Amino acid sequence: MSHGYATYGDDPEFSQEYADYPESADSTRRDLDELFAAVDGLRTAVEESDDRDRGLRKDFADLADRLERGSGHRQEDRIDLLGRQLERLQQQVQALERAVRVADGVPQINLDDVGAETRALAKEAARWDDLHKELVTKEQRARHEQEIARLDSVRAAHSQCDADLLDVIGVLASTERSSRARGDADSRLRALSTRRRTLLDEEIPAASEAAEQAKLALREADSVEARVVPQLERAERAWHDLQVRLRTRITDALGSNALLPTWFGHALGVSPPAGASGDAWIRTAASVLAYRVTFGIKDQALPLGPPAGEGTDTTERRWTWRARLESDLDELSL
């Protein structure tokens, strides 16, 4: 019997030692063969166990990978689906509750019906952005001031060039052509002469014209500011008064237990949250109503009306304001 390695039965010394004891040797040999067979069986079992273990590890890794790549997304999709279904159910419940309250004769309030005076305030407040665009910015003022300062700098360079020319001419007049004291006076004279001519013919005229244009622009900016700033202040006061009016309108509606518009419930619920976030809620509610009043939104389902259409310039004030309001509403729902 061969087990892949030598056994005592193959040892000639073993055979010689037990030659005189044939029965005992045969019995011992059988025991040893059985022992080695058992070892071989254990080794085979261990190897098979290792193979199974490696297989299990691979199966586990594949499963983990599938869960990570697929099942997680499916779970998230399912959660999103349930969330949408829950939202639809909540809207249906709200619609049913509203219908019941209407049937019971609960008064309805139209928050958008603010009156001519409030609409005039909204129109005045809406001028702020256009008025502010007329003002010269700090950066533009700084550039104009730099142009004016550059003329002084170029003139100072011209004065320094003249002074250097006088020094060089003095050296040339007081030294012989071959004198060491003369140094590079000849080449400096040529360079300074060229520099002076460039300053007089090019740099000073260009800087003078730019400085004059900058002074004109600053005078015009001052004139615009004198005209626009009072209008900006009126627009700011109008915005403040508009916010106060709309806050009061909303809080009065909440206190009257009247039925609020559908768009209001969709965006803000039926009442402010408790705690410090209540102030943010009422500010956002007033701003949403101000947006509707300013742009004449009549949609009873969408608080901010339909989104911008294709090709709309979303940098316009209406759409940048809408984006800020959407962000504020999202924060309230967190």
VEXBA-229470 format. One record per residue (C-alpha): residue number from 1; x, y, z. Coordinates in Angstrom, 2 decimals, m for minus. Layout:
<NUM, <X, Y, Z>>
...
//
This chain:
<1, <0.00, 0.00, 0.00>>
<2, <1.32, 3.38, m0.93>>
<3, <0.15, 6.60, 0.73>>
<4, <2.41, 8.95, m1.16>>
<5, <5.13, 8.72, 1.49>>
<6, <7.24, 5.88, 3.06>>
<7, <5.67, 3.62, 5.72>>
<8, <7.25, 1.56, 8.41>>
<9, <6.27, m1.50, 6.40>>
<10, <8.64, m0.42, 3.66>>
<11, <11.58, m0.05, 6.05>>
<12, <14.08, m2.94, 5.63>>
<13, <15.27, m2.51, 9.20>>
<14, <11.71, m2.90, 10.38>>
<15, <11.34, m6.12, 8.37>>
<16, <14.62, m7.52, 9.68>>
<17, <13.84, m6.64, 13.28>>
<18, <10.50, m8.35, 13.23>>
<19, <11.49, m11.27, 10.95>>
<20, <11.48, m13.61, 13.87>>
<21, <7.94, m12.53, 14.91>>
<22, <5.82, m13.03, 11.79>>
<23, <2.39, m12.84, 13.46>>
<24, <3.29, m9.78, 15.52>>
<25, <4.78, m8.05, 12.47>>
<26, <1.72, m8.71, 10.32>>
<27, <m0.57, m7.34, 13.02>>
<28, <1.57, m4.26, 13.53>>
<29, <1.77, m3.70, 9.81>>
<30, <m2.02, m3.84, 9.51>>
<31, <m2.42, m1.37, 12.36>>
<32, <0.04, 1.02, 10.79>>
<33, <m1.62, 0.71, 7.37>>
<34, <m4.99, 1.51, 8.93>>
<35, <m3.46, 4.45, 10.74>>
<36, <m1.93, 5.84, 7.56>>
<37, <m5.20, 5.27, 5.70>>
<38, <m6.99, 7.28, 8.37>>
<39, <m4.42, 10.06, 8.01>>
<40, <m4.96, 10.07, 4.25>>
<41, <m8.69, 10.26, 4.81>>
<42, <m8.30, 13.18, 7.19>>
<43, <m6.03, 14.96, 4.76>>
<44, <m8.55, 14.48, 1.96>>
<45, <m11.35, 15.72, 4.21>>
<46, <m9.34, 18.80, 5.14>>
<47, <m8.60, 19.57, 1.51>>
<48, <m12.27, 19.15, 0.61>>
<49, <m13.19, 21.37, 3.56>>
<50, <m10.76, 24.02, 2.32>>
<51, <m12.31, 23.81, m1.13>>
<52, <m15.79, 24.21, 0.34>>
<53, <m14.58, 27.11, 2.50>>
<54, <m13.09, 28.85, m0.50>>
<55, <m16.29, 28.27, m2.40>>
<56, <m18.37, 29.67, 0.44>>
<57, <m16.10, 32.69, 0.68>>
<58, <m16.46, 33.30, m3.05>>
<59, <m20.24, 32.89, m2.88>>
<60, <m20.38, 35.34, 0.03>>
<61, <m18.22, 37.87, m1.81>>
<62, <m20.41, 37.57, m4.91>>
<63, <m23.54, 38.02, m2.82>>
<64, <m22.10, 41.07, m1.04>>
<65, <m21.14, 42.55, m4.39>>
<66, <m24.63, 41.98, m5.78>>
<67, <m26.19, 43.52, m2.70>>
<68, <m23.93, 46.52, m2.97>>
<69, <m24.52, 46.99, m6.70>>
<70, <m28.11, 46.00, m7.05>>
<71, <m30.12, 45.27, m3.97>>
<72, <m29.22, 48.54, m2.27>>
<73, <m30.51, 50.51, m5.23>>
<74, <m33.64, 48.41, m5.39>>
<75, <m34.23, 49.08, m1.70>>
<76, <m33.74, 52.80, m2.20>>
<77, <m36.08, 52.73, m5.19>>
<78, <m38.66, 50.95, m3.10>>
<79, <m38.34, 53.51, m0.32>>
<80, <m38.70, 56.32, m2.86>>
<81, <m41.77, 54.65, m4.31>>
<82, <m43.33, 54.25, m0.87>>
<83, <m42.52, 57.88, m0.13>>
<84, <m44.30, 59.03, m3.27>>
<85, <m47.27, 56.83, m2.53>>
<86, <m47.45, 58.20, 1.00>>
<87, <m47.30, 61.75, m0.31>>
<88, <m50.13, 61.06, m2.73>>
<89, <m52.20, 59.54, 0.07>>
<90, <m51.56, 62.56, 2.25>>
<91, <m52.67, 64.85, m0.56>>
<92, <m55.82, 62.80, m1.03>>
<93, <m56.55, 62.98, 2.70>>
<94, <m56.02, 66.73, 2.66>>
<95, <m58.33, 67.05, m0.33>>
<96, <m61.01, 65.01, 1.43>>
<97, <m60.63, 67.02, 4.64>>
<98, <m60.91, 70.23, 2.63>>
<99, <m64.03, 68.99, 0.86>>
<100, <m65.60, 68.07, 4.21>>
<101, <m64.80, 71.47, 5.69>>
<102, <m66.18, 73.24, 2.61>>
<103, <m69.35, 71.16, 2.86>>
<104, <m69.64, 72.14, 6.53>>
<105, <m69.54, 75.80, 5.56>>
<106, <m66.02, 76.65, 6.80>>
<107, <m65.05, 79.99, 5.24>>
<108, <m62.30, 79.96, 2.62>>
<109, <m59.71, 82.70, 2.38>>
<110, <m57.95, 83.86, m0.77>>
<111, <m54.52, 85.02, 0.38>>
<112, <m53.73, 86.29, m3.13>>
<113, <m56.51, 88.89, m2.94>>
<114, <m54.41, 91.54, m1.21>>
<115, <m55.88, 94.71, m2.64>>
<116, <m54.53, 97.52, m4.80>>
<117, <m52.42, 99.20, m2.10>>
<118, <m50.49, 96.03, m1.31>>
<119, <m49.97, 95.33, m4.99>>
<120, <m48.57, 98.85, m5.41>>
<121, <m46.12, 98.12, m2.58>>
<122, <m45.08, 94.90, m4.33>>
<123, <m44.54, 96.78, m7.58>>
<124, <m42.42, 99.42, m5.85>>
<125, <m40.38, 96.78, m4.02>>
<126, <m39.80, 94.91, m7.28>>
<127, <m37.92, 97.93, m8.68>>
<128, <m35.02, 97.40, m6.26>>
<129, <m33.09, 94.93, m8.43>>
<130, <m33.33, 97.00, m11.61>>
<131, <m32.40, 100.16, m9.74>>
<132, <m29.43, 98.49, m8.07>>
<133, <m28.10, 97.39, m11.46>>
<134, <m27.79, 101.05, m12.48>>
<135, <m25.26, 101.75, m9.75>>
<136, <m21.54, 101.53, m10.43>>
<137, <m20.07, 98.68, m8.41>>
<138, <m17.15, 99.03, m6.02>>
<139, <m14.97, 97.08, m8.43>>
<140, <m15.82, 99.45, m11.30>>
<141, <m15.08, 102.49, m9.13>>
<142, <m11.74, 100.96, m8.14>>
<143, <m10.78, 100.50, m11.82>>
<144, <m11.64, 104.14, m12.61>>
<145, <m9.58, 105.32, m9.65>>
<146, <m6.66, 103.17, m10.84>>
<147, <m6.77, 104.87, m14.26>>
<148, <m6.58, 108.28, m12.59>>
<149, <m3.72, 107.16, m10.36>>
<150, <m1.87, 105.72, m13.37>>
<151, <m1.62, 109.18, m14.95>>
<152, <0.11, 110.46, m11.83>>
<153, <2.44, 107.46, m11.96>>
<154, <3.36, 108.05, m15.63>>
<155, <3.96, 111.75, m14.98>>
<156, <6.20, 110.87, m12.04>>
<157, <8.15, 108.52, m14.35>>
<158, <8.61, 111.40, m16.81>>
<159, <9.96, 113.67, m14.06>>
<160, <12.39, 110.98, m12.93>>
<161, <13.52, 110.41, m16.51>>
<162, <14.28, 114.14, m16.91>>
<163, <16.26, 114.14, m13.66>>
<164, <18.28, 111.11, m14.80>>
<165, <18.95, 112.79, m18.15>>
<166, <20.32, 115.88, m16.40>>
<167, <22.65, 113.70, m14.34>>
<168, <23.95, 111.91, m17.44>>
<169, <24.44, 115.17, m19.33>>
<170, <26.39, 116.51, m16.36>>
<171, <28.69, 113.48, m16.45>>
<172, <29.23, 113.85, m20.20>>
<173, <29.96, 117.56, m19.90>>
<174, <32.50, 117.11, m17.10>>
<175, <34.50, 114.13, m18.39>>
<176, <36.63, 113.28, m21.37>>
<177, <35.37, 110.71, m23.88>>
<178, <38.14, 108.27, m22.91>>
<179, <37.84, 108.89, m19.16>>
<180, <36.86, 105.97, m16.91>>
<181, <34.65, 108.35, m14.92>>
<182, <32.49, 108.65, m17.99>>
<183, <31.47, 104.99, m17.60>>
<184, <28.33, 104.02, m19.57>>
<185, <27.04, 107.57, m19.76>>
<186, <26.78, 107.44, m23.55>>
<187, <24.55, 104.35, m23.59>>
<188, <22.46, 105.66, m20.69>>
<189, <21.92, 108.90, m22.57>>
<190, <20.52, 107.00, m25.57>>
<191, <18.29, 104.81, m23.40>>
<192, <16.92, 107.73, m21.37>>
<193, <16.28, 109.76, m24.48>>
<194, <14.28, 106.89, m25.99>>
<195, <12.39, 106.41, m22.73>>
<196, <11.54, 110.12, m22.51>>
<197, <10.26, 110.16, m26.07>>
<198, <8.05, 107.10, m25.41>>
<199, <6.61, 108.72, m22.29>>
<200, <5.84, 111.99, m24.08>>
<201, <4.52, 110.49, m27.33>>
<202, <2.66, 107.40, m26.09>>
<203, <2.28, 106.70, m22.40>>
<204, <1.37, 110.15, m21.08>>
<205, <m1.23, 110.87, m23.82>>
<206, <m2.83, 107.41, m23.37>>
<207, <m2.85, 107.73, m19.57>>
<208, <m4.30, 111.26, m19.82>>
<209, <m7.14, 110.12, m22.05>>
<210, <m7.89, 107.12, m19.83>>
<211, <m7.84, 109.32, m16.73>>
<212, <m10.26, 111.80, m18.33>>
<213, <m12.62, 108.96, m19.26>>
<214, <m12.39, 107.59, m15.72>>
<215, <m13.16, 111.00, m14.20>>
<216, <m16.13, 111.37, m16.53>>
<217, <m17.37, 107.89, m15.58>>
<218, <m17.06, 108.67, m11.86>>
<219, <m18.95, 111.95, m12.25>>
<220, <m21.68, 110.10, m14.11>>
<221, <m21.70, 107.37, m11.44>>
<222, <m22.09, 110.01, m8.74>>
<223, <m24.97, 111.56, m10.66>>
<224, <m26.70, 108.17, m11.06>>
<225, <m26.15, 107.38, m7.40>>
<226, <m27.69, 110.68, m6.34>>
<227, <m30.75, 109.88, m8.45>>
<228, <m31.06, 106.15, m7.73>>
<229, <m30.24, 105.86, m4.02>>
<230, <m33.44, 107.63, m2.87>>
<231, <m35.48, 105.33, m5.11>>
<232, <m33.64, 102.32, m3.70>>
<233, <m34.49, 103.46, m0.21>>
<234, <m38.17, 103.76, m1.18>>
<235, <m38.05, 100.25, m2.68>>
<236, <m36.50, 98.90, 0.53>>
<237, <m39.20, 100.57, 2.64>>
<238, <m41.85, 99.16, 0.30>>
<239, <m40.42, 95.65, 0.71>>
<240, <m40.41, 96.00, 4.49>>
<241, <m44.01, 97.26, 4.52>>
<242, <m45.06, 94.52, 2.11>>
<243, <m43.56, 91.83, 4.35>>
<244, <m45.32, 93.25, 7.42>>
<245, <m48.66, 93.35, 5.61>>
<246, <m48.35, 89.81, 4.25>>
<247, <m47.20, 88.39, 7.59>>
<248, <m50.21, 89.97, 9.24>>
<249, <m52.49, 88.63, 6.53>>
<250, <m51.18, 85.09, 7.00>>
<251, <m51.28, 85.14, 10.82>>
<252, <m54.80, 86.58, 10.77>>
<253, <m55.88, 83.79, 8.42>>
<254, <m54.34, 81.17, 10.70>>
<255, <m56.04, 82.67, 13.74>>
<256, <m59.46, 82.81, 12.07>>
<257, <m59.51, 79.05, 11.47>>
<258, <m60.45, 79.80, 7.87>>
<259, <m59.70, 77.31, 5.12>>
<260, <m56.30, 78.20, 3.64>>
<261, <m55.61, 77.96, m0.11>>
<262, <m54.53, 74.62, m1.51>>
<263, <m51.15, 75.99, m2.67>>
<264, <m50.41, 77.20, 0.87>>
<265, <m51.03, 73.76, 2.38>>
<266, <m48.92, 72.05, m0.27>>
<267, <m45.97, 74.35, 0.37>>
<268, <m46.16, 75.11, 4.09>>
<269, <m48.75, 72.90, 5.76>>
<270, <m51.55, 74.31, 7.85>>
<271, <m49.64, 75.87, 10.75>>
<272, <m46.13, 76.99, 11.72>>
<273, <m43.88, 74.51, 13.51>>
<274, <m43.19, 74.92, 17.20>>
<275, <m39.96, 76.43, 18.45>>
<276, <m37.40, 78.67, 16.81>>
<277, <m38.17, 77.43, 13.30>>
<278, <m41.58, 79.08, 13.48>>
<279, <m40.10, 82.48, 12.63>>
<280, <m38.33, 81.05, 9.56>>
<281, <m41.65, 79.47, 8.56>>
<282, <m43.61, 82.74, 8.67>>
<283, <m40.81, 84.63, 6.86>>
<284, <m40.82, 82.03, 4.09>>
<285, <m44.61, 82.03, 3.92>>
<286, <m44.68, 85.83, 3.55>>
<287, <m41.96, 85.69, 0.87>>
<288, <m43.86, 83.04, m1.09>>
<289, <m46.99, 85.18, m0.96>>
<290, <m44.94, 88.24, m1.97>>
<291, <m43.65, 86.29, m4.97>>
<292, <m47.21, 85.37, m5.99>>
<293, <m48.41, 88.96, m5.61>>
<294, <m45.41, 90.43, m7.46>>
<295, <m45.69, 88.16, m10.49>>
<296, <m49.46, 87.65, m10.45>>
<297, <m49.36, 83.89, m9.77>>
<298, <m52.92, 82.49, m9.76>>
<299, <m52.15, 78.75, m9.73>>
<300, <m54.10, 77.20, m6.84>>
<301, <m52.00, 74.04, m6.65>>
<302, <m48.43, 75.23, m7.24>>
<303, <m47.25, 77.83, m4.72>>
<304, <m44.72, 79.37, m7.12>>
<305, <m46.60, 78.68, m10.33>>
<306, <m45.32, 76.53, m13.21>>
<307, <m41.53, 76.21, m13.62>>
<308, <m39.51, 78.11, m16.20>>
<309, <m40.12, 76.99, m19.74>>
<310, <m37.46, 75.83, m22.15>>
<311, <m35.27, 78.69, m23.32>>
<312, <m36.13, 80.93, m20.34>>
<313, <m33.33, 83.10, m19.00>>
<314, <m33.13, 81.72, m15.46>>
<315, <m30.73, 84.49, m14.41>>
<316, <m33.63, 86.96, m14.40>>
<317, <m34.80, 88.16, m11.00>>
<318, <m38.03, 86.15, m11.09>>
<319, <m36.25, 82.84, m11.48>>
<320, <m33.38, 83.53, m9.10>>
<321, <m35.96, 84.55, m6.47>>
<322, <m37.93, 81.39, m7.18>>
<323, <m34.79, 79.26, m6.73>>
<324, <m34.13, 80.85, m3.33>>
<325, <m37.73, 80.23, m2.24>>
<326, <m37.56, 76.59, m3.35>>
<327, <m34.41, 76.18, m1.26>>
<328, <m36.10, 77.80, 1.76>>
<329, <m39.14, 75.52, 1.40>>
<330, <m36.88, 72.47, 1.18>>
<331, <m35.14, 73.50, 4.40>>
<332, <m38.48, 73.86, 6.18>>
<333, <m39.42, 70.29, 5.21>>
<334, <m36.22, 68.77, 6.67>>
//
